[in-house]
Amino acid sequence: MDDKEINWMVGGEAGQGIMTSGAMFAKALMRGGYHVCDTVEYPSLVRGGNNTYTVRASTQKINSVRQNLDVLIALNKETIELNQQFVQQGGVIIWDGESKPLEESEKKQKGVEYISVPFAKITADVGGPAVTQNTVAVGASMAVIDYDLSLCEAILAETFGTKKKEVLDINIKAIRGGYDYVKQNYPHLKFSNKIKAGANPNRIIVAGNEACGLGAIKAGLKLYCAYPMTPSSSIMHYIATQEKPHNLVLKHAEDEIAAVIQAIGASYAGIRAATGTSGGGFALMTEAMGLAGITETPIVVFEVQRPGPATGLPTHTAQGDIRQVLHAGQDESPRVLLAPGDVTEAYEYAAEAFNIAEKYQIPVIVLSDKYLGESHFSAEPFSKIPYTVERGKIMSDEEAAKQTGDFARYKDAPDHISVRTLPGQKGGIHRVTSYEHDENTYPSENPTVRQHMMDKRMGKMDAIKKGVPKPKWHGPKDADVTLIVWGSVKGPVLDALPALKKQGITANVLQITTLWPFPIEEVKDAFKHIKKSIIIEQNYSSQLTGLMREEAGLTPEIKILKYDGRPLYPEEVVREVAAAIKSNEARRVVVTHVHPKEGDPHPAGVQ
């Protein structure tokens, strides 16, 4: 296929089927040969509010959605009011002008066609409930982009095939009704960005949270304990669907404290267990992080970030929890923080987290965020990714049976990693306590024992540093500027590179994949070759900059930060990086979601 790209959004109130229509559109384009990514924006409401589902599809590999739109479907007027500013020239806005008329003064975007399609009337004509208007709208947009409608019809059959045939028939009539109305009433529509379906590439489309669940299952997960908390809940939802196929248990705990303690107990008993939450729930797990640390019990925690503090913005995105998860727990104990930047890494790091946790007998936190966790991306099937289970130093039944007297569960070793036994092994009986203890597991307040056990636990960090993912380089080896990122910011920054190149700026990307232990030597070596450094994060204080300064004594020249709860877009990266290169000053730039005023590329100011 020729190089093509489409950026599409549907918006409306909660309860209008926004998620269903967006997912159908994304799947249809992926099955027609396109690389796809999507994201959802919704308020913390059960009904009402303004919800949007954005889909970007391209013949080229893409890593994020864009801010500028080609097609906007509005199931309510508020969607037009809030988002018409993002529809670029030559684009189309589709809405029901019969039930939601617009004055000419309300059509504020120049160079854009406003197409009225009677969603409500078509829905009534086919005998569908009001929510069926979303299906009519998808059909209308398929006509605008001139795409193969049969791909959507096949997805409808998959979605509603298990229900009454009447429901499927209504939806088929509805999508054809929207499609036919546009073809018949707008035959001379001036929309040039039409796309054609090609061969199905047999990719998968998966959200970051689902990828984490798949990775955990690949690693041999047998118990997932959690209490629902947006935006981490869909890990729990996905794993619940996999209980029978993979012989595992999903435990809906009474709260986050119970969830993490149950997971620690199960892991101690010898199975692979995990929990998941967001920042507020992780705050309740703080004491348990210390328990896992002092008992040297492996555990995996998925922390999907949202803006805080306190309740913050429950349904939006942020990267503000590095400090919380790094320092949670009394005193100090070793841990690992992994930060996947895309769905493939979410799968890989989720699986590898269990190996790291068991090899070094520590907590491992997989730090994601709402944008990565709830957005969907097309990817090559994960079944192609090799994985080997590594359970670390677990004593065999035969060796355990040879033990006499008390089993020295915490006996030191050259790498400071002790051999562990599992409950039920003859000869392996020992005590487990949250008190400081000696190598034989007896509680002790002896200062020499205390110092030795702290040295023993923290001494594992040397081995851990060698066994965690290293930073990754993306883009050309020699570049004018290096963009330093972690987590989901990777996607929009990678997608900004071609546009920057068109402006004469050659950029590459340094991705920090393991936040702790911080890759000191690798980052120091990288800075020997970096000409100009810009760090891009979604938090207020540039937490990765602080960590980099503390651990490596290095500070990027420019910080580009966005912390309004909305995704970072490639257009924003291009705008701010280009401005930073032009000014050639060390500074802190804050990005906001709204379009800047003409002539003011920094609406929130430069500091």
N, C-alpha and C positions, 0 to 999 in steps of 0.2 A: 504493500500500500504506500501511496505518497504520504509525505509528512503532513499530519493533520492533528488538530487539537480542539477540544470543545470544553468549555467551562459552563456548568449548568447548576442552577439552584432552584429548589422548591421551598416555599415558606408558607406558614399558616399557624393556626393555633394547635396546641396539644389536643390530641383526639381526632385530628383531621387526616390521619394516616400519612403524615410526612415521612416517617421512617420507612414505611412499607414502599412508598412510591420511589424514594431515593434509592433504596437498596435494589429495587427492580431495575431502575435505569442503569445503575452501576454494573449490575450483573450482565445486562443485555449488551452493554458496550464492551465488557471484557470478553464475552463469548464471541463477539464480532472481531476479535483480534487486537483490541486496544489495551494498553496499560492503563490502569484505573486507580485512583485514590479518591476517598471521600471523607467528609467530616460532618458532624452534627453539632448544632448549637441550640440549646434549649434552656429555659429558665427553670428554677426549682419549683415547678408547679405541676399538679396532676392534670388540670384542665386550663385552657386559655394561654395567655402569654404569646410570644412570638417564637416559633421554632423554624429552623432552617436546616436543610440537608444539601450540602454542596458536593458536586461530583466533577472531577476533572478526568478527562480521558485523552490519551495521546498515542500516536503510533510509536513514539520514543519512550524510553524508560523515564518515569517521573517519580518524584518522592514526596510530593505535597500538593495540597490544593492551592489555587491562586485566588487573589482578591477580586480581580477583574472578571466579569461574567460575559458570556455570549448569550445565554438564555436565562431568564428569570421567570419562574412560575409563581404566581401569587394567588393563594387560596383565600387571602384576606387583604384588606387595603393596607394594613400596617406593614406587610411585607414589602409593598411598593414604596411606602414612605421611608422605610429604613434602608432599603437595598437598591433602589433604582440608581443611586449615585455610583454604584459599582458596575453597572452595565455599560460596556464600552461601545463606541460608535460602531454602527452596523449590527448591533445586538437586538434582541427581541424580548419584550415583556408580555407574558400571556396571563390574562386574568378574565374573570367573568364580569363583563361590563353590564350585563342585564341585571344581575342581583347586587352588584357593587359598582355602580357608575362612578366614573372619574371626571371631574371638571378638567378642561384643557389646562388650567393653571396648575393642576396637580401632576401633570405629566412634565416633570422637570428636566428630564435627561434628553439633551439634544442629540440628533443623529441616531435615535433608537426608535424602533417600531413598536407601538402598543397594539397588541392583537387581542381583541375581545372574543372569548369563546364561552358559550353558555354552559358552564360546567353543571349548574344546578338543573337546567332544563334537560340536558342530555341524560343526566342521571335519573331524573324522573321518567323520561321516555323509555328507559331500559328497565325500569322497575327496581332500581337499586336504592339502598339507604343513602343518606347524605354523605357518609364517609367515602362512597364510591366516586365522588368528584375528583379525588386524587388520581384515580385510574384514568378518568377522562383527560385530566391534565397531562399525564404522561403520554397518552396517545397524541394529544395536540403537539407536544414538544417533539415527538418522534416525526411528525409530519413536517415540522419546521426544519429539522436537521436532515430530513429525507432519509431516515434510517429504516432498516428492515424491521417491520412491526412483528413479524413472526417470532423473533427472539424474545420479545416481551410476552407474547402469547404463550410461549413454551414455559416461561418462568411463572406466569399466572397458573398454568396447569399444574406445575410442581407445588405452588403455594396453596392452591385451593383444591387440588385433586383429591385430597382425603376428606373434604367436606362434601356437602350436598352438591350434586351436579348443577343445581339451580344457581348456587353462588358463583361457580366458575363461569357459567353461561352469562350471567349478568356482567361480570368483570370483562369478559371477552367483548361483549357488546359495547360496554362503556369505553374501552380503550380504542375500539374501532370507531366509535362515535366521535371521540375527540380527534382522532386522526383524519377521518373523512371530512369533518367540519372545516378543518384548516385547509385541506387540499381543495375543497369545493369553493370556499369563500375567500381564500387568499391565494389564488393561482399565480399571482405576479409578485409574491412576497420577495422583497429584496434582502435576502439573507444569504450571504456568500459562504459562510463557514459550514457547509453541509458535509456530512461524512458518510462513508459507505462501509458496510460490514464485510469483513474478510473471514479467513478460516479461524476456527476456534483453536487458540494456542494451548488449551488444556492447563492454563494457569489456575491457581486458587485465588480467591479473594477472602481476606481474613483480617479481623481487627487485632490490634496489639494485645488486648486482654485475652482473646481467644488463642493467640499465638503463645502467650505465657502458659495457658492451660494445656495446650498441646505439648509444649516443651516439658512441662511437669509430668504429664502422662508418659511421654517418651522415656523420661528418667526413671519411671517406676513408681510414681506417686501412688500411695494407697490410702492416705487420709488428708482431706483438705478441710480445715476448720475455719469458719469465718462468720462474721456478723456483717450484714449488708451495709455498705457505705459507698456512695457515689464518689468517684467514678471507677471504683475497683469491683463493684458488684458483679459485673458481667463475667469476671473470671469464675466466680462462684456459680453463676447461672450456667456457664458452659460446662464446667466440671460436673454439675448436677446431671446433665444429659449423658454423661459418659460413665456413670456409676456401673451399670450392668455390663456394657461392652468391655470395660477394662477392669472389672472386679475391684472397684475402689469405693470409698465411702466419702460422701459430702456431709459434714456435720455443721448444721446451722446452729452456732453457739448462741448463748443468751447475751453475750457482749464480747467486746474485743479482748478483754482480760482472759475470759474463759477460752476464747479461740486460741490464743497464743500458748496458754498453759497446756491445753489439750494437745496441741501440735508438738510441744516440747516433750510431753509425756509419751506420746506415740513414737516420736523419734528415738527417745531413750530406749523404748521397748524393742526397737530394731527395724521399724518400717520407715519408709520415706514419707515425711509429712510436711505440710506447709500451711501457712495462713496468708491472708491478704487483707488490705485495708487502704485507707487514705490517711492524710496527715493527722486528722483528729482522732481516728481510731488508733493510729500508731502511738499517739501520746499516751494512751491507756496501756500500751504494751511495754512502756519504758522499763518498768521494774523487771519484767520477764526477760528483757534483753540481758540484764545483769545475771539473772538466774541461768540462762543458757551459757553465758560467758564463764561463770565460776564452776558450773558443772561440766563444762566442755561438751555440751550436747549439740549436735548439728541440728539446724533448723533453717528453713527458707521462708522469707517474708517478702511478699509482693506489695510494694507501696506505690500506689498510683496517685500522683500528686494533683492537688487542686489549690486554688488561692486561699490563703488564710490571712490573718490568724483567726482562731476560734472557728466558727462555722464558715466564715469567709464567703466564697462563691462556690456552692456545692457542685454545680454542673459545668464549671469552666476549667481552664487549664493554667498551669503554672509550673515553675521549677524551683520552688522555694524551700524544699525540705532537706537539702544536703546536710545542713548543720544539725537538724533534729535527729535524723537517722544515724548520723556519724557519732554523735555524742550521747545518744539515749542509753540510760543505764548508769548505775552508781559506779564511781571510780572509772577504771579503764579495763577493757578486755578486747581481744582481737575480734575483728569482723571484716567482712568484705562488702563493698557497695558496687554493684554492677549497674551500668546505665545503657540499656539498648537504645539504638537510634532509629530502628525500623522494625517491621514485623519479623523479618528473618532473624535479626539479632535478638528480638524478644523471645523467639522460639529457642535459639541456640543458648542464650544466656540463662533462660529459665531451666533448661535441661542441665547445663553445666553448673548452675548454682548448687544442685544436689550433690554433684561430685565434689565440689569445693567444700561444701559444708561437712560432708562425711570424711573427706581426706584430712581436713585440718580440725575437725570437731569444733565448729564455730557457727555463729549465725551468719547467713548471707542474705543481704537485702537486695532485691531487684527493684531499682528505682525507675519508675515509668511516670507517665502523666496522662491527664485526660485526653489530650490530643492524640497521642500514640495509642492509648488504651482503647478508645472508643471509635477511632477512625479506621476505615477499611482500606487495604492496599492489595493490589494484585501482586502475586509472587510466584516463583517457581515452587512446585510441591516440596514440602519439607521432608518428604520421604527420601529425597536424594541426599540429605545431609547426614553424614556418618556420625554415630554416637556410640560410645562404650561406657557402660556403668562402671564407676570406680568407687568402691565402698570404703576404701581406706583400711586402717588397722583394726580389723575385727578378728578376735581370736577364734580359732576353729574349736569345735566341740572336743576334739581329741586333745588339743593343747590345753584347753581349759580344765579338762579332767585331770591333768597332771599337776595342777596347782595345789599347793598345800598351805594351810593357814589362810590369813586374810589375802584377798586378791588386791594387789597394788594398782588400783585403777588409774591412778595419776602418777605412776612411775615415770620419771623423766627419761628422755632419750636424746640422742645427738640433735635431732630435728625438733625436739620438745613436744612431739606428738606421741601420746601414750597409746598403748594397745587397749582396746575396750572389749568387754564381754557384754553379752545381751542377757536380759532376764531369762532364767530357766537353764542357763548353761551350768552344768555341774563344775564346781571349783571356781566359778567366776563371781560368787556372791560378794557384794560390797555395799557400802553406805553411800547415799547421795544426799548432800546437804547444801543449803545456801550459805552456810557458815564457811569461813576459811577452813582449810583442811590440809592434812599432810598427804604424802603419796599413797598411804594406805587407807585414805578416805576418812580418817578420824578428825573431828573438829579440833582445831588448834589455834591458840592465841600466841604461840611462841613467835617472837619477832624474826628469828632466823628462818623458821618454816614459812612465815608470811612472805618474807622477801624472796625466798626460793620459789614459792609457788607463783608469785607475780612474775618473776623472771621467766619461769617455765612457760606460763601462758602467753605472755607477751613475746617471748622468744620465738614463737611460731611464725611471727610476721615475716622473718627472713625467708622461710620456706614458702609462705603464702605469696610473697611478691613474685616468686618465680612461676607460680601456677595459676595466674589470673590473666584475663585478656589484656593485651597491650594496646597502646594508642594506635589509631589507624590514620593513614594519609589518603586523601582523595584529591584528584585533579593533578595538574602538571607538577613535576618535581621542582622546577624553577618558576617562581611566581613573584609578582610585585608585592602581593599582600597575602598573608596567611590568616584565615578565619578559624578561630578556635571555638569548638562547640562540644556539647555533650547532650545526650538524650535526643528527644524528638526534634530539636532545632536543626539537627543534621539535615533533615529532609528539605525544608525551604532554603537552607544555605546552599546545598548541592544544586538545587534547581535555579539558583541565582547565578551560578558560575557562567553559563553561556551568555546571559544578558550583560554581565559585567565585561566579558570578553569583547562583545560588540561595541562597548564603550571604550575599548582600549585598555582595560584593566585585567591583567592575568592574575587570577587568585587560585589558591589551593586551600584545602581544609584539613585541619588537625583535629581529629575526633578523640576525646578522652572517653574511653569505654569503661575503665575501672576507676571510680572516683576514690576508692580506698581499698588497699593501700595506694596512696597517690604515686603515679609513675615518675618519680623524681628524676632518675637518670635519663629516661627517654625524653622527657620534656626539656631538660637542660640541653640535651644533644640537639633537639629540634630547634631551640632558640639560637643555636650557633649558626643556623642556616636561614633563619627567618629574616626577611628584609623589613617587613612592617607587620605588626601583629594587631589583630582586632578580635576581641572575644565577644561572643553573642550569646546571651542567656535570657531566660524569662523569669527573672526575679529582680528585686529592687537593688540589692547591694552587690550584685555580681559575685555570688558565693563561690563560684569556681575560681575567680580571680583571687579571692581571699585565701583559698586553699593552696593555690599555686604559689602565692607570695610566702605563705607560712612554710610550705614544704620545700620549695625549690628556690625561693628568693627571687622570683621573677614576676613581673607585672606587665600585662599587655598594654600597649600604648593607648588603645581606644576601647571603650566598653560600649556596646550597643545593647540596650536593655528594653524589654517589653514586659510589663506586669499588669496589664489591664484585664487579664483573664481570657483574652482572645488569642487565636492562633497567630503565629508569626507567618507572614506571607513572603514569597520570593520577591515580589515587587518592593516590599519594605526593605528587604536586605539590600537589593540593588541600589535603591535611593540613598540609604544611609551610608553604605560602604563607599559609593561614588562621592558623596559629600565629604566623607572623612578623608578620602584620598586627596581631594581638591584642597581642603583646608590645611592638611598636614599639621594638625595640632593634637596634642594629647588631651582627651576629653571624655566625658560621659554623655551619651546620647540616649534619650528616652523616646521610644516609638509608641504611638497611639494607634488605635484601630481605625479611627475616622480619617477621611481624606484630609490632607493638609490644605490650608488656604493657598491660593496661587502665590508663588514666590516665597513661601515659607515652608521649607522641607522639614522643619523640626517643630511641629505644633506644640509639643510639650516643653520645648526649650532645650538648649544645650548647656551642660554644666561642666 
